[in-house]
Amino acid sequence: MSKPICPVCTLDDVLSHSDHWECATCGHEWPKEAAPETARIVKDANGTSLNEGDTVVLIKDLKLGSGSQVLKAGTKAKNIRLQDGDHEIACKIEGSSLALKACFVKKV
């Protein structure tokens, strides 16, 4: 949970207590509210939502690193896992663990 700003003086010098926040500048106190966590929605190249365990297919050839290996379009990745970051999909293709961007795959 990130520190909020004070609703009274709008400064970010806020102290965290077990059940409330306290502004170190003006002394205002207010309760901590459990912010509802929004589930991240990851969509493939066609705009279809992806879920844990889905099977996806590459829609274009992808070069691996700086080497000469290439993953060909049409290669399947089964049982994907969704993760935070730039590369939203963690999977195994041909025995190698990879991280892929969702914009290069489509759901099967």
C-alpha positions in Angstrom: 0.0 0.0 0.0 1.5 3.3 -1.0 1.4 6.4 1.3 -1.4 8.8 0.6 -1.2 12.6 0.8 -2.9 14.4 3.7 -6.4 15.4 2.8 -6.1 18.6 4.8 -2.8 20.1 3.9 -2.0 18.0 0.8 1.5 17.3 1.9 3.0 13.8 1.6 4.8 13.7 5.0 2.4 11.0 6.3 3.1 8.5 9.0 1.6 5.0 8.9 0.1 3.4 12.0 -1.6 0.0 12.2 -5.1 1.3 11.7 -4.8 4.9 10.6 -2.7 7.5 8.8 -1.3 10.6 10.5 0.1 13.8 8.8 3.4 14.7 10.5 3.0 18.3 9.3 -0.5 19.3 10.4 -1.4 16.4 12.8 -4.6 15.3 10.9 -5.5 11.6 11.4 -7.7 9.5 9.2 -8.5 5.8 9.0 -6.8 3.4 6.7 -9.3 2.0 4.2 -8.7 -1.2 2.4 -8.6 -0.2 -1.2 -10.2 -2.8 -3.4 -7.5 -4.5 -5.5 -8.5 -4.4 -9.2 -7.5 -7.5 -11.1 -5.2 -6.7 -14.0 -6.8 -7.5 -17.4 -4.4 -8.8 -20.0 -5.7 -8.8 -23.6 -4.2 -10.5 -26.6 -3.6 -9.0 -30.1 -7.3 -9.4 -30.9 -8.6 -7.8 -27.6 -9.6 -11.1 -26.0 -9.0 -11.4 -22.3 -6.3 -13.9 -21.3 -6.5 -16.0 -18.1 -4.0 -18.2 -16.2 -3.7 -21.6 -17.9 -4.8 -20.5 -21.4 -3.2 -21.6 -24.6 -1.9 -18.9 -26.9 -0.3 -18.9 -30.4 2.3 -16.5 -31.6 1.1 -14.2 -34.4 4.5 -13.2 -35.7 8.1 -14.4 -35.8 10.0 -13.3 -32.6 13.7 -13.1 -32.4 15.1 -14.4 -29.1 17.7 -12.1 -27.5 20.7 -11.2 -29.6 21.2 -14.7 -31.0 20.0 -16.2 -34.2 17.1 -18.2 -32.7 13.6 -17.3 -33.9 10.2 -18.4 -32.6 8.0 -18.9 -35.6 4.5 -17.5 -36.0 2.0 -20.3 -35.1 4.1 -21.7 -32.2 1.8 -22.6 -29.3 2.4 -21.8 -25.7 0.2 -23.9 -23.3 -0.7 -23.2 -19.7 0.4 -19.6 -19.6 0.9 -17.6 -16.4 0.1 -13.9 -16.1 2.6 -11.6 -14.4 3.2 -7.9 -13.9 5.5 -5.9 -16.0 6.2 -5.2 -19.6 6.1 -8.8 -20.6 2.7 -10.0 -19.2 2.9 -13.7 -20.1 5.2 -16.3 -18.6 5.3 -19.6 -20.4 7.4 -22.5 -21.7 8.0 -23.0 -25.4 10.0 -26.0 -26.5 11.3 -26.5 -23.0 12.6 -22.9 -22.5 11.0 -20.5 -20.1 10.0 -17.3 -21.8 8.2 -14.0 -21.1 6.1 -12.6 -23.9 4.2 -9.5 -24.6 0.5 -10.0 -25.0 0.4 -8.0 -28.2 2.3 -10.8 -30.0 -0.1 -13.6 -29.2 -3.7 -14.7 -29.7 -5.8 -17.0 -27.6 -6.6 -20.4 -29.0 
